[in-house]
């Protein structure tokens, strides 16, 4: 039953990993060193590193063990947070982001894979949707508390939110020592096995036409969600007119609402299914972005709250869908592969997004992203409808006369 203890420890690790005391104020902290264009450059460092490292770190987690991978992840997060707190210039800030990105890549997918395999080992896999909803609720709820505290810490000393964050990561580092490695479909490490494992992530995401069609739809939405969630929403909150303390409170509200909404995932999956859910939340995201240039501080805050709800539920749906068809021995690798693919557009365009936001405002950039996601979804629906009509016509022609 040690592997079931992993479920409770995963909740503690989630709290530690998402102790983001800097959540509301990071944009102000970065602006002490640079402008929106510079922020785009820093975000490029973050996401290029994360994207490049996603697949190898996923394979490492599957081959060397999820417990060891999580230990190294938290160790790097401690180092990166403290370096960021005491950064004196852009180069040092970029180095801290680079270290944090590697730590984040090691964490990405690893905890989920540990949870899934722990439940599988104990014959309780039907609980996964509920457990992943709980984890994602914590990912939103705890930052809500941290965001309010971080806003006040920032007024005392801009470094404090990052110092406290690093301290909580240290607690997570200790907690990883109490994890148990589940023994489900594991492979031993070797160079040949590493190469094979790395290829397997792509294979799992493309092993049937059903999966491919859903993945195209999923990625059409998730790639733009990354662009908005990672940088654009924070820029918009500043443009809407929120102060540092107000943003801290706003993100607390945003995170709390998203945490509650995350619990709806099992119900939505059961009633709507994956495809309809992906389309619905995709269009909802698009519409919320389309109205961004037209709203002020009140309605702007409301759109940010709604987008957090879309993001929380969509993230859960993505995870449950991918786990539903992935073999255990390839689980972390497959999740990392998916994360890499969805992060590529942001890694490529972060500097351009920062430059465009600096030149035209983040709200206007958001408008065009909203237009893009609506067009992508509409195009896929049209193609899907045409394919069904072709299939129906073909079947009618094959009927006996």
N, C-alpha and C positions, 0 to 999 in steps of 0.2 A: 504493500500500500504506500510505499515511499513515493512512488510516482504520482499518487493523488495529492501528496503534500505539495507537489510542484504547482498545482492549481492555485493554492492559497499564496504560495511564494510568488507566483506570477503576478498576482494582484499587488503585492508589495513592490516588486520590481517595476511594475507599471507606474506606480506612484513616484518612485525614485526617478525613473527615466523621464517622466513628464513634469518634473518639479521646475517648471519654466517661470521663474520669478521675473525673467526679462521679457515675458510675452507681450506686455503692453508697450514697453518702452524701448525695445531693441532698435526701432527705426530712429529714435532720438539719439541713442548711443552711437549708432553708426554714423549719423549725420554730424557728430562731433569730429569725425575724421574725413568725411567726404560728402558728396551729394548723391542724388538718385542714380546718376550714371556710375559712380563709384560703388554704390550699393549693388547695382547690377553686376559689376565686376566681381565683388565679393561673393555674391550668390552664384556666379558662374564657377568660382573656385569650389564652393560647397557642392554644387550639383554635378559638376564634371567629375569630382572625386567620388561622390556617392554613386554616380552612374557607372563609372569605370570599375568601382570596387564591388558593386552589387553581386554580380555572378560569382567571382572567386570567393567572396566571403560567404555566400550561400553554400557553395560547394564545401568550403572548409567546415562550416557548421554541421553539414551532413556527414562529413568524413571524420573529423576530429572530435566532434561532440558539441552539443548545444551548450552544455554547462561551461566548458572552457571558453567557447566563443563569447558567451555573455560576460564572463569575467574580464576578458580582454577589452570588450566593448566598454564596460563601465570604467575600467582603468583609463582608457583613452579619453572618455568623456570628462573625467576628473581633471586630467592634465589640460585638456582643451579649454574647459571653463575657466580655470584659474589663469591661463595664459591670456584669454580674452579680457578678463577683469583688469589685468595689469598692462594691457596693450598701450603702447605709446604712439603708434603710427599705423598706417595702412598695411605695411608688410607684416608687422607682428599680428595685427588683427587677422590678416589672411592666413597666416600660419596656424593660428588657433582654430580658424574655421576649417582648415584642411584636416587637422587632427580630429576635430569633432565630427567631420564628415566620415572619416574612416570608422570611428566608433559607432556612428549611426548606421553605417552600412553593415557592420558586424551584428548589430541589434536587429536590423530590418529582417523580418520573417523568421528569425531564430526563435524568439519567444513563442510566436504562434505555433511554429513547428513542434516545439517542446510541449506545449499545451495539448495540441492535437494528438501527438504520439503517446502522451501520458494518459489521456482519456481512452485511446485505442487499446493500450496495454491493459487497461482495467475494464474493457468492454462497456464503456460509457460514452461512445462516440456521438450518440444522439444529443448529448449535452453541449456539444461544441458551439452551436449557434448561440446558445445562452451565455456560455462562458466568454466567447469573443465579444458579445455585446456588452458584458460586464466590464471586460478589459477596456474596450473603447469608450465606455461611459466614464471610467476612471481617467482615461487619457484626456477627456474633456473637462471633467469636474475638478480634478486636482489643480490643473493650470488656472482654473477660475479663482481658486483661493490664492494661489501663488501670484497671479496677476495683480490682485489688489494690494497684496503685501509688497510686491516688487515695485509698484508705482510709488509707494511711500518710501521704500528703501532708496529708490533712485533720487529722490529729493534730498536725502541725507548725504549720499555718496553714489555717483553713477556706477561705481564698481560693485557695490553691495549685492545687487540681484544676481550677478554672475558668480560671486564668491559663495553666496548661500547655495546657489544651484550646484556648484562644484562639491560642496559639503554633503548635500543629499545624494549626489551621485556616489560619493564615498560610502554611504550607508548601503546603497545598492550593490556596490562592489563586494561588501561583506556578505550580503544576503545570497549572492550567487554561489557561495561556498556550501550552502545548505541544500542546493538543488540535487536531484537524482537524475542521472542520465537514463532515459527510457530505452529499452532494448527492443526496438521494433524496426525490422528491415534495415539494419545498419551495415555499412560497408567499411572495410579497413582502408586507411589512407595509403595511396601510392600515386606516383606521377600519372601513370596510365589511368588509374581510377579517377583521379582529379579531372583529367581531360574528358573522360567519359561522363563524369558527373556534370561538368559544365555544359556539355552538349545536351544533356537530358532535360535541362530547364526549358529550352526551346521546344524540344520534342513533346513535352507534357502539355504545352500551350497550343500545340498544333496537331494533336494526334487524331482529331476527327473534324469533319466539316461543321458539326454542331458547335464544337468548342471554338473553332476559328471564327465563325460568324458572331458568336457572343463576345469573343475577345476583341474583335474589331469595334463593335459597339461600345464595349466597356472602355477601351483605350481612347476612343474618340472623346469621351466625357472626362475620364480621369486625367488625361494629359493637360487639358485646359484647367481642371480643378487644381492641379499642382501649380500652374502659373498664377492662378488667382490666390490660392491659399498661402503660398510661400512668400509672396512679395506684394502683390497688387492690393490685397485687402488692407494691409498695414499702411501702405501709401495713401489709399483712399480715406482711411480713418483720419489721417493727418489732414488731408484736403477737405474733409467734411467739417473740420474746425475743432476737433477734440484736443484737449490739453493732455499732458503726460498722465496726470492723475485720473482724468476722465477716461482716457483710453484704457488704463488699468482696470477701472470699474466696468467699462464696456466689455472688455474681453472676459471679465469674470462672468458677466451676464451671458455672453455668447457661449462660453464654455459650459456653463450650467445648463442652458437650454439644450445644447448639443448632447450633453451627457444623458439627459432625460430622453431625448429623441432617439438616441442610440439603442435604447431598450425595445424600440418598435421593430427592429430588424427581423426577428423570427416571425412576427405577424405579417409583415410586408412580404417576406419571402414566400410564406405559405399562401397568401391571398393573391398576390400579383405575379409571382414568379420572377425570374431574373430579367428576362428581356424587356417586359413592360416596365419594370422598376428602373432599369438603366435608361430607358427612353424618357420616362416621366421626370426623373431627377435631372437628366441632362437638359431637357427643355426648361425646367424650373430654374436651373443655374443660368441658362442663357437669358431668360427674361429678366432675372434680377440684375444682370450685368447691363442689359440694354437700357434700363432706366437710370443707371448710375449718374450720367451727366445732368439729369433733371431734378435730382433730390438734394435736400439740404442735410443739416446735422441730424434731425430726428428721423426722417425716412431713410437717410443714409445708414444710420445705426441699425434700423430695422432690416435693411437689405443684408447687412453684414451678419445679423443674427440668423436670418433665413438661410444664407449660404452655408453657415456653420452646420445647420441641421442637415442640409443636402449632403454636405461633405461627410458628416459622421455616419449617416445611414448608408451612403454610397460606398464608403470604405468598408463597412461591415459586409455589405452585400458582395463586394468584390472578393473579400477574403473567404466567405463561406462558399462562393461559387468555385473559386480556384481549388480550395481544399476538397471539394466534392469529387473531383476527378483526378487528383494527384496522388501518386504512390508515396508511401511514407518515406522511403529511402531517398526520394527526390524532392521532398516537401520544401525544405529551406531553399534549395537551389531554384525551384520553380517560382517561389514567392519573390526571391531576389531578382530573377529574370524579369518577372512582371514589373517589379519596382524600377528596374533599370530602364525598361522600354518606356514606361510612362514618364520617367524623369528626363529622357533624352531631349524632348522639345524645350524644356525649361533650361537645361544645361546649355543648349545651343543659343537660345534667344534671351537669356537673362540680361545681358548687357544691353541689347537692343531695346528690351522692355524698359529698363531703367532710363536709357537715353530718351526714348519716346515719352515716358512719363514726365521726365524733366522738361521736355520741350512742349508737350501738348496737354499734360495732366494725366494722372493715373485713371481718372474717371472716364476720359475719352478712350484710352487704351482698353479699359474694361468694356466699353460699348462695342468696340470692334471684335473683341474676344467673344462677347455674347452673340454677336451676329454670326461669327464663325461657327460656334458650336451648334447653333440652330440650323445653319446650312448643312453641316456635316450630318446631323441626325436626319434631316429631311431627305438628303440624298440617299442615305442608307435605307430609309423606309421605302422610298420610291423603288430602289433596286430590289429590295426584298419582295415588294409587291409584284414587280414584273417577273421575278423568278418564280413566284408562286403561280402566276397566271400561265407562264410557259409550261410549268409542270402539270397544271390542270388541263391545259389544251393538249399536251402530249398524251396524258392518260385517257382523255376522251377519244383521241384518235386511235388508241390501242384497243378500245372496246370492240368486242365482236359485233358485226353488223347483223 
